[in-house]
Amino acid sequence: MDDRTNTIFGWALAAAGTALGLSIAGGMLFHGERPEKPGYAIEGVEEAGGGGGAAVVPIAALLGAADPAKGAEVFKKCAACHTINQGGANGIGPNLYGTLGEPVGQGKGGFAFSDALKSVGGNWDFEKMNAWLTSPRKFANGTKMTFAGLGNAEDRANVIAYLNQQGSNLPLPAAPAAGAPTDPAVANVTEATKGDTADLANTGTPASGAPSIDPAAKDGKSLGVIPPAKP
């Protein structure tokens, strides 16, 4: 009986030793390391050795190739709170017709802008609009805007091109020269935006008695790329 027990114990010990050896060998052969470039982008994770992340591309460099029709599609994320047709009603957010070029946080039929947005000053230009769409909370800390922002720079360029066609029609800016100064109103947004924003839906709810979506949006009229003629 003792010999049989010793034999079984010996075989078990040998099996355990073999398994351990195979585990060590497998670990040496298939030692995993983070690849130099991930197979797909992970939001919020910066590349190793990248310091502060990828350089921010100025919006002026993207607007020349921007597609307003694609911007109209992206704008559907905004239609829960904003109308954009001429004379459209304010909802949770103000009507956005002719916004580019207008003073920040003013006008829009007396819409109740937050003090945070009013304090920004200046007019809505392409840089300010890009910073706002990147992260409303960073652009105007204390804003009532609940949308987290658009993390994709091309989406922002397309939306801005679309907004510009809706009653503003400002000339597109030339690509900035290297080392050009940054508008102080957008500096705190563009310094470290990678991974801080995402394409999240607005969590607001329509105000009582105020339409949040342009009635014409049901058949796509409010998302037309060509703006209506001014009287």
C-alpha positions in Angstrom: 0.0 0.0 0.0 2.8 2.4 0.9 4.6 1.7 -2.4 1.4 2.3 -4.4 0.9 5.6 -2.6 4.5 6.7 -3.2 4.1 5.8 -6.9 0.9 7.9 -7.3 2.5 10.8 -5.4 5.6 10.6 -7.6 3.5 10.7 -10.8 1.5 13.6 -9.5 4.7 15.5 -8.6 6.2 14.8 -12.1 3.0 16.0 -13.8 3.1 19.2 -11.8 6.7 19.8 -12.7 6.0 19.2 -16.4 3.1 21.7 -16.3 5.2 24.3 -14.6 8.0 23.9 -17.2 5.5 24.2 -20.1 4.1 27.3 -18.5 7.5 29.0 -18.2 8.5 28.0 -21.7 5.2 29.3 -23.1 5.7 32.6 -21.3 9.1 33.0 -22.8 7.8 32.2 -26.3 4.7 34.3 -26.2 5.8 37.2 -24.0 3.3 40.0 -24.7 4.2 43.6 -24.9 2.1 46.7 -25.9 2.6 47.2 -29.7 4.2 50.3 -30.9 1.0 51.3 -32.6 -2.3 49.8 -31.4 -4.5 48.0 -33.9 -7.3 50.5 -33.1 -7.5 53.7 -31.3 -8.6 53.6 -27.6 -10.3 56.8 -26.5 -8.6 58.3 -23.5 -5.3 56.3 -23.9 -2.3 58.2 -25.2 0.5 56.5 -27.1 3.5 55.5 -25.1 6.3 58.1 -25.3 4.0 60.6 -26.9 4.3 63.2 -24.2 1.2 65.4 -24.4 -0.4 63.4 -27.2 -0.8 64.1 -30.9 -0.4 67.7 -32.0 -3.7 69.6 -32.3 -4.5 70.4 -36.0 -5.8 74.0 -36.3 -9.4 74.0 -37.5 -8.4 76.5 -40.2 -6.3 73.7 -41.8 -9.4 71.4 -41.9 -12.1 73.7 -43.1 -10.9 73.9 -46.7 -11.7 70.2 -47.1 -14.8 70.2 -44.9 -18.1 68.8 -46.2 -21.2 70.7 -45.2 -23.4 67.8 -46.2 -21.6 65.6 -43.7 -21.9 68.4 -41.2 -25.6 68.3 -41.6 -25.6 64.7 -40.6 -23.5 65.3 -37.6 -25.7 68.3 -36.6 -28.6 65.8 -36.0 -26.9 65.2 -32.7 -27.7 68.8 -31.9 -31.3 68.9 -33.2 -32.7 67.8 -29.8 -31.9 71.2 -28.4 -31.3 73.5 -31.4 -33.2 74.7 -34.4 -31.2 76.2 -37.3 -33.7 77.5 -39.8 -34.1 81.2 -40.2 -36.6 82.5 -37.6 -36.7 79.1 -35.8 -37.7 79.0 -32.2 -35.4 78.7 -29.3 -35.7 75.5 -27.3 -33.3 74.1 -24.7 -30.6 75.9 -26.7 -30.9 78.9 -28.9 -31.7 78.9 -32.6 -28.4 78.7 -34.5 -29.2 80.4 -37.7 -26.5 83.0 -38.6 -24.5 82.2 -35.4 -21.0 82.5 -36.8 -19.9 86.2 -36.7 -22.4 87.0 -33.9 -21.4 88.1 -30.4 -20.8 85.1 -28.0 -23.7 84.7 -25.5 -25.8 87.5 -26.8 -28.9 88.0 -29.0 -30.9 85.0 -30.2 -34.2 86.5 -29.4 -33.4 87.1 -25.7 -32.3 83.5 -25.0 -31.1 83.1 -21.4 -27.4 82.4 -21.9 -25.3 81.4 -18.9 -23.0 84.0 -17.3 -20.1 81.7 -18.1 -20.7 82.0 -21.8 -21.5 85.7 -21.7 -18.1 86.3 -20.0 -16.2 84.8 -23.0 -16.6 88.0 -25.0 -15.9 88.5 -28.7 -17.7 87.0 -31.7 -18.2 83.5 -32.7 -15.4 82.9 -35.2 -14.1 79.5 -36.5 -11.6 79.0 -33.7 -14.0 79.8 -30.9 -16.7 77.5 -32.5 -14.2 74.7 -32.8 -13.2 75.1 -29.1 -16.8 75.2 -28.1 -17.7 72.0 -30.0 -14.6 70.3 -28.6 -15.6 70.8 -25.0 -18.3 73.3 -24.0 -17.4 72.9 -20.3 -13.7 73.8 -20.9 -14.6 76.7 -23.2 -17.0 78.2 -20.7 -16.7 76.6 -17.3 -20.2 76.8 -15.8 -22.1 76.7 -19.1 -25.6 75.2 -19.1 -24.7 73.2 -22.2 -24.9 69.5 -21.4 -23.3 68.1 -24.6 -19.9 66.6 -23.8 -18.4 67.6 -27.1 -17.3 66.2 -30.5 -13.9 64.4 -30.2 -13.4 64.0 -33.9 -11.8 67.1 -35.5 -13.1 66.3 -39.0 -16.7 66.1 -37.6 -16.2 69.5 -36.0 -14.9 71.0 -39.2 -17.9 69.6 -41.2 -20.4 70.9 -38.6 -18.7 74.3 -38.6 -18.8 74.4 -42.4 -22.5 73.5 -42.3 -23.3 76.1 -39.6 -21.5 78.8 -41.7 -23.8 78.1 -44.6 -26.8 78.6 -42.4 -27.1 82.4 -42.6 -23.4 83.4 -41.9 -21.4 82.7 -45.0 -18.2 84.0 -43.6 -15.1 83.5 -45.8 -13.1 80.5 -44.7 -9.8 81.3 -42.9 -6.4 80.6 -44.4 -4.4 77.9 -42.8 -2.4 79.5 -40.0 1.4 79.9 -40.1 3.5 77.8 -37.7 3.8 79.5 -34.3 0.8 81.7 -34.9 -0.7 83.0 -31.5 -3.7 81.2 -30.1 -6.8 83.1 -29.0 -6.8 83.1 -25.2 -10.5 82.2 -25.2 -9.7 78.8 -26.8 -6.2 78.1 -25.3 -7.5 76.1 -22.3 -9.5 73.8 -24.6 -6.9 73.1 -27.3 -4.0 72.5 -24.9 -5.1 69.0 -23.8 -8.3 67.8 -25.5 -7.2 64.3 -26.6 -9.3 61.7 -24.7 -11.3 64.3 -22.8 -14.3 64.5 -25.1 -16.5 62.0 -26.7 -19.5 62.0 -29.1 -22.1 61.8 -26.4 -25.7 62.6 -26.8 -27.2 65.7 -25.2 -28.8 64.7 -21.9 -31.1 67.7 -21.7 -34.9 67.6 -22.0 -37.1 70.0 -23.8 -38.3 73.0 -21.9 -42.0 73.0 -21.2 -43.9 74.7 -24.1 -40.8 75.2 -26.2 -40.1 73.1 -29.2 -36.7 71.4 -29.1 -36.7 70.3 -32.7 -37.6 72.4 -35.7 -40.9 71.0 -37.0 -39.3 71.0 -40.5 -36.6 68.6 -39.3 -39.1 65.7 -39.6 -38.8 65.9 -43.4 -35.2 67.1 -43.4 -35.8 70.7 -44.4 -34.0 72.1 -41.4 -30.8 70.3 -42.3 -30.6 71.6 -45.9 -27.1 72.6 -46.8 -28.1 75.6 -48.9 -29.4 78.4 -46.6 -32.7 80.1 -47.4 -32.5 83.5 -49.2 -32.5 86.5 -47.0 -35.4 88.9 -47.5 
